[in-house]
Amino acid sequence: MRVAMWYNNNDVRLEEMLIPQIGPGELLVRVMASGICGSDAMEWYRIHRAPLVLGHEIAGEIVEVGDGVDHYKEGERVTVAHHVPCNTCHYCLSGHHSVCETLRHTNFDPGGFAEYIRVPAINVDRGVFLLPDEVSFEEGAFTEPLACVVRGQRLARLAPGQSVFVVGSGMTGLLHVALARTLGAGRVVAMDTIPYRLEAARQFGADAVIPTEEDVPARLRELNDGRLADLIILCRGAWLTQALESVERGGTVLIFASTKQDVTIPIPVNELFFRTEITLISAYAGPPVDSAAALELIRSRSVRVREMITHRLSLAETGLGFQLVTHPKDHNSIKVIIEPQR
């Protein structure tokens, strides 16, 4: 089978691998759509393990079923979670599935930028979701990133009427804007440095947008009757300082993006103790319950994802896809979908 082998963001090669052989309890899935995630392009995080077949936002069709699998069959359309929790450890039982050690070590084989993947038994058990008839493969590929967004806003306890400030309007930021609007947020404001992304944020539900060159706290106060935002959602780590400067007293900052290595959080402790009473929270990944919720949001069109796709590429064009993701301003890109069967 063909795979897109990642050596670095500027070197992605079309190569051949054997189609994975499945065992008991496993599935073989023909990948029909695979999204490029911003985390796929984090070289510092992955380069020491290169070469790799990346891709974890997938949807496809079951083509082979292993012994003992009786709840899925050939021909069914599915989306598959690459990370799944054990559901029995201290962290899972306390609701923190994302820090489960099992979750960090589960994955499918080889990766979504391939014609086929082998789905291990543990993923089959708790990470395979049938696509409703009205959900296309490319929409199904949004299940994983939207599940992460669902989890983030759930942990941050977004409540109807709250003011929300989304820092960064790439694909993840747009999902946060759309979900916050669906969940009844009061005023949703988005920030970015790229004009077309600001316009996209308006399209997906933002009441107002702020270019990064503006005085962000002052602009937020204008928009929120003199207050800053109740919930800050940081979707671009480079803008951590702007996020911390934008949260209202008693508010919450949701860290939903990585930064460069060794970045620390610059918070005056006395101000935090005596005056602000803010909550800092982080969220990573989306356990099965959030994947199921995300798929229903997609099915009902409560969160519109198809309109976020700006580029659909073949497997041979995956290298171009990484350029679109790493240099979005040059290409007006938001979401890039790889179609391995083209």
PyMOL commands that set and color helices and strands:
alter all, ss='L'
color gray80, all
select helices_A, chain A and resi 38-41+43-49+90-93+97-99+101-105+121-126+137-140+143-155+171-182+195-203+216-223+237-244+269-276+288-299+306-308+315-326+328-331
alter helices_A, ss='H'
color red, helices_A
select strands_A, chain A and resi 2-8+11-16+27-35+57-65+77-80+116-119+128-130+164-167+188-192+208-211+229-234+247-255+279-282+309-314+335-339
alter strands_A, ss='S'
color yellow, strands_A
deselect
rebuild
show_as cartoon
